[in-house]
């Protein structure tokens, strides 16, 4: 499912225009991204939890040259599905 497919579903189920549905989907994505950027956790009960995983700096190996490289510390968004979502997928 693409973003435009999601907008179509939201517009249909919410009985709203596609323009309004696009604004709603964009607002949701922006709100989640903004919270994660600040380091907050976003929990949608029944759906899942978005949070940020911190990755420590480490040493890696370039697979082509076998040369050791340093990988900087970073943050990565992470999602953990909630029980209701898992149950819905496994039905």
N, C-alpha and C positions, 0 to 999 in steps of 0.2 A: 504494500500500500504506500502510495506517495503522499506528499503533503496535499496535493490537489484532490486526491481521492478522499483524504480525511476531511477536507473542507466540504466536499460534496456530501459526505455522510452527516457532518455536523449541521449543514444547511437543511438537509432533508429531515433529520430527527428533531431539530430545533425549530423547524418551520420558519426559518429566517432566510434572508437573501445570502447569496454566495459572498458578497462583499462583506456583510456583517460577520459571516462565519469565518472568513479569512482574517478579519481583524481579531476575532476571538481566539483563533488558533495561534496567530502571531503573538497576541498578548500573553497567552499561556506559556508559549515557548520562551518569550522574553523574560517573564516572571521567574521561571525555573532557572534559566541561565543566569539571571541577575543574582538570585539567591545563592546559587552555587559559586559564583564569582566572589561573593562576600564570605564564603566559607560555611554558609548555612546548609542545613539538611531540609529537603522538601519531601514530606510524607503525604501521599494521597491514599487514605484508608481504603483498603480493598483493591487498590491498584498496585502500589509499590512505593519504594523510597529511592530518591535521588540523593547522592552525596558525592563528596570529593575524596578520592584516594590520593594520599601523598606517596610519591615514589622517591626513594633515597637515591643519591648519586651513586653510580656504580661503574665498574669497568666492564666493557664488552669487547667483542671481537668482530672485526669486519669479516664476513664470510668469504669475500672474494680474495682479500689479500692476507687474511689471517693476522692482520695487524691489530694490536690492542688499541682500543679507543676509550675515552672517558665519556660517560653518559651523564648529563647534568640532572640534578634533582628536578622533578616536575610534579604537576598535579594532573589527575585525570578524572573526568566525570564517571560515576558508577551508578548502576541501577540494580536494585534488588526487587524482584517481583513479589507482590503480596500473595497471601493464601487464596483470596478470591480469584485473582487473575490466574494463578496456577491451576486452580480447580476448573475454571472456565476453559482453559486451554486443553486440559486433560479429559474433558467430557466427550 
